[in-house]
Amino acid sequence: MENTKETKRKLEDIIDINQYIISKGIRKIYEEKLVLRENGQIQLNNTFIKTTQERAFAVAFSNDFKEVVLIPNCEQEIVFSKGGIARDTELVSKIGKKRLPFPMTYHLCWDADKMIWRGKLDITTKE
């Protein structure tokens, strides 16, 4: 069946649209993320790696682990692999005491004023 612009049918001509919830489609949003795993692995996603092109950051989590900051060009930085991976098993033991679920995903955004990446914990996703 060929569907060109001229031959497409209108949905309301086929069904009563008041009786249905119509899907608008979901486009995957590629955003910068940091994921902290139970084995101590801190992983930066490919979008972040491509965006920043940096591999060394100081990484600081808020005391409640709801926020993270990544600070480039800082004395206390850790170097991530080319694949965006670093490890910190000591950090995991601190999180375990707070009984937070793994993996912990943070959505990152650039703070141009401070020249740092800021992230908020996403409690709705498992990855």
QUIRA-V381798 format. One line per field, one symbol per residue. ss: DSSP state (2 for helix, 1 for strand, 0 for the rest). psi: psi as a letter, one per 20 degrees, with the letter a starting at -180 (. if undefined). burial: I if it has 16 or more other C-alpha atoms within 10 Angstrom, else O. Layout:
ss=???
psi=???
burial=???
//
This chain:
ss=0000000000222200222000000000000011110000111102222222000111111000001111110000011000001110222222222000000111111110000111111100000
psi=ppnrhhipqpgiigroiijqoppiqpppporpqppprhjjpopprhggghghjqipqpppqrhjkiqqqpoqlqhkqqpqrhjkprqnhhghhhhhhilqqqqopppqqpnhgilrpqqppojiqi.
burial=OOOOOOOOOOOOOOOOOOOOOOOOOOOOOOOIIIIIIIOOIIIIIIOIIOOOOOIIIIIOOOOOIOIIIIIIOOOOIIOIOOOIIIIOOOIIOOIOOOOOOIIIIIIIIOOOOOOIIIIIIOOOOOO
//
